[in-house]
Amino acid sequence: MELSDTYIEELESRVKAYEEMISDMAAPIIPSIIPQTILVPITGVLLGERFEKIRIKILRYIHKNEVNTAIIDFTDITVDRLENISLTELSHQIEQLTESIKLMGVQPCYVGLTPEMTKEIVLSGIKIKANIYSTFQSALKQLMKDKNIVMTIKDK
């Protein structure tokens, strides 16, 4: 019986490690081609506790790295991807994330908000004090313009 309990504990430990690895992969932090800018695409099913982990992960990254803009991408998050979190609660979570990032001296930007999310944010009276763009591409174009970055194509 002792061996069985040990084996079960080992399996539970492995499952927890795999869950953490999957959670990390579902919200990677990607340095952008624009200096001091990161992209955080949020994918998969979104739970309240998972959103909190994402917030902590972003803040720790900002603390350890030279970042002045964080682009949070919600393109993959639709109403059916929300689990145990309402649109109203998600709106509050986004507001808290925005304020947390700003307190770290970083400008938050959001992309890919769905019409349902946008409607709920407006109806809840929450004011998101961040730049919001429809797509990642439009956010990058604006950031390049703001930072006077021009991309040129070199002939071979």
Secondary structure as GFF3:
##gff-version 3
##sequence-region A 1 156
A	DSSP	alpha_helix	2	25	.	.	.	ID=ss1
A	DSSP	beta_strand	30	31	.	.	.	ID=ss2
A	DSSP	beta_strand	37	41	.	.	.	ID=ss3
A	DSSP	alpha_helix	48	64	.	.	.	ID=ss4
A	DSSP	beta_strand	69	73	.	.	.	ID=ss5
A	DSSP	three_ten_helix	79	81	.	.	.	ID=ss6
A	DSSP	alpha_helix	87	103	.	.	.	ID=ss7
A	DSSP	beta_strand	107	111	.	.	.	ID=ss8
A	DSSP	alpha_helix	115	123	.	.	.	ID=ss9
A	DSSP	beta_strand	131	133	.	.	.	ID=ss10
A	DSSP	alpha_helix	136	146	.	.	.	ID=ss11
###
